[in-house]
Amino acid sequence: MENTELREALQSLKSTKVRMTPQRHAILEFLFNCESHPTADDIYKSLEDQFPNMSVATVYNNLRVFKEAGLVRELTYGDSSSRFDSNTTDHYHVICDQCSKIVDFHYPGLDEVETLAEHVAGFKVRNHRMEVYGTCPDCRSSQQH
């Protein structure tokens, strides 16, 4: 069952004349049904049985198309692989130090931080992101056993 956000994303791609291949649809559907902020490799591994001829490059190319269309955000963390988030609304992330799980959390926008940064540093601020780090419940419970 397709959710509303996925239907809107598919419609948005159609309006930009992006051809909807079965692989592209599957990658987009995977992203919209996934809450784990997957890497391109995670997506590839999840879909390779369904599309044995699909390459990791196909996944990366589609993620680039989705990013350019504003349907996903790329989350970069230093040297580790980028992760992708289909939730493009303003929100923040809590990240587990142990397993790297990323969980969305919503908090009133910290827009005043951008205004203050512009004032103090003289920058024209484009956006900001905030991450909170700790240990997730799964990792905490596995440590207690």
C-alpha positions as CSV (number, residue, x, y, z in Angstrom):
1,M,0.0,0.0,0.0
2,E,1.5,3.3,-1.1
3,N,1.5,6.1,1.4
4,T,0.5,9.7,0.6
5,E,4.1,11.0,0.7
6,L,5.2,8.4,-1.8
7,R,2.4,9.1,-4.2
8,E,3.2,12.8,-4.0
9,A,6.9,12.1,-4.6
10,L,6.1,9.9,-7.6
11,Q,3.8,12.7,-9.0
12,S,6.6,15.3,-8.4
13,L,9.1,13.2,-10.4
14,K,6.5,12.7,-13.1
15,S,6.1,16.5,-13.4
16,T,9.9,16.9,-13.8
17,K,9.8,14.4,-16.7
18,V,11.9,11.9,-14.8
19,R,11.1,8.4,-16.3
20,M,9.8,6.0,-13.7
21,T,11.7,2.8,-14.0
22,P,10.8,-0.2,-11.8
23,Q,14.1,0.2,-10.0
24,R,13.6,3.9,-9.4
25,H,10.1,3.2,-8.0
26,A,11.4,0.4,-5.8
27,I,14.3,2.6,-4.4
28,L,11.9,5.5,-3.7
29,E,9.3,3.2,-2.1
30,F,12.1,1.6,0.1
31,L,13.1,5.1,1.2
32,F,9.6,6.2,2.1
33,N,8.9,3.0,4.0
34,C,12.2,2.9,5.8
35,E,12.8,4.7,9.1
36,S,16.4,3.8,9.5
37,H,18.1,6.5,7.2
38,P,19.7,3.8,5.0
39,T,23.0,4.1,3.1
40,A,23.0,3.4,-0.7
41,D,24.5,0.0,0.1
42,D,21.7,-0.8,2.5
43,I,19.2,0.0,-0.2
44,Y,21.1,-2.0,-2.7
45,K,21.3,-5.1,-0.4
46,S,17.6,-4.8,0.4
47,L,16.6,-4.7,-3.3
48,E,19.2,-6.9,-5.0
49,D,17.0,-10.1,-4.8
50,Q,14.1,-8.2,-6.5
51,F,16.4,-6.6,-9.1
52,P,19.5,-8.9,-9.6
53,N,20.7,-6.8,-12.5
54,M,20.7,-3.5,-10.6
55,S,24.1,-2.1,-9.6
56,V,25.1,0.0,-6.6
57,A,25.8,2.8,-9.2
58,T,22.1,2.7,-10.2
59,V,21.1,3.2,-6.5
60,Y,23.5,6.2,-6.2
61,N,22.3,7.7,-9.5
62,N,18.7,7.5,-8.4
63,L,19.5,8.9,-5.0
64,R,21.1,11.9,-6.8
65,V,18.0,12.3,-8.9
66,F,15.8,12.2,-5.8
67,K,18.1,14.6,-3.9
68,E,18.0,17.1,-6.9
69,A,14.2,16.8,-7.0
70,G,14.1,17.7,-3.2
71,L,12.6,14.3,-2.3
72,V,15.4,13.1,0.0
73,R,18.1,14.6,2.1
74,E,21.6,13.3,2.1
75,L,23.1,13.1,5.6
76,T,26.9,13.1,5.6
77,Y,28.9,12.1,8.6
78,G,32.7,12.6,8.0
79,D,34.3,9.5,6.5
80,S,31.3,7.2,6.8
81,S,28.8,6.5,4.0
82,S,26.1,9.0,3.4
83,R,22.7,8.2,4.7
84,F,19.4,9.2,3.1
85,D,16.3,10.6,4.7
86,S,13.0,10.8,2.9
87,N,11.7,13.1,5.6
88,T,12.5,16.6,4.2
89,T,10.6,18.5,6.8
90,D,12.7,20.4,9.4
91,H,13.7,17.9,12.1
92,Y,16.7,16.8,14.1
93,H,18.4,13.5,14.7
94,V,19.5,11.4,17.7
95,I,22.4,9.1,16.8
96,C,23.5,6.0,18.7
97,D,27.3,6.0,19.4
98,Q,27.4,2.2,19.3
99,C,25.2,1.0,16.4
100,S,24.9,4.3,14.4
101,K,21.1,4.1,14.4
102,I,19.6,7.5,13.5
103,V,16.2,8.4,14.9
104,D,14.2,11.5,13.9
105,F,13.0,13.8,16.6
106,H,10.9,16.9,16.2
107,Y,11.6,20.0,18.2
108,P,10.4,23.6,17.6
109,G,12.8,25.0,14.9
110,L,15.9,26.7,16.3
111,D,15.6,29.4,13.7
112,E,16.9,32.0,16.2
113,V,20.2,30.1,16.0
114,E,20.5,31.0,12.4
115,T,19.7,34.6,13.0
116,L,22.3,34.8,15.9
117,A,24.9,33.1,13.7
118,E,24.3,35.6,11.0
119,H,24.6,38.5,13.4
120,V,27.7,37.2,15.3
121,A,29.7,35.8,12.4
122,G,28.4,37.9,9.5
123,F,27.5,34.9,7.5
124,K,24.4,34.6,5.3
125,V,23.1,31.3,6.8
126,R,21.5,28.8,4.4
127,N,20.4,26.2,7.0
128,H,21.5,24.3,10.1
129,R,21.4,20.8,11.4
130,M,21.6,19.5,14.9
131,E,22.5,16.0,16.1
132,V,22.3,14.6,19.5
133,Y,24.4,11.5,20.4
134,G,23.9,8.8,22.9
135,T,23.2,5.1,23.3
136,C,19.9,3.7,21.9
137,P,17.6,1.5,24.0
138,D,18.6,-1.7,22.1
139,C,22.3,-1.1,22.7
140,R,21.7,-0.2,26.4
141,S,19.7,-3.4,27.0
142,S,22.3,-5.5,25.3
143,Q,24.9,-4.0,27.6
144,Q,22.9,-5.0,30.7
145,H,22.9,-8.7,29.8
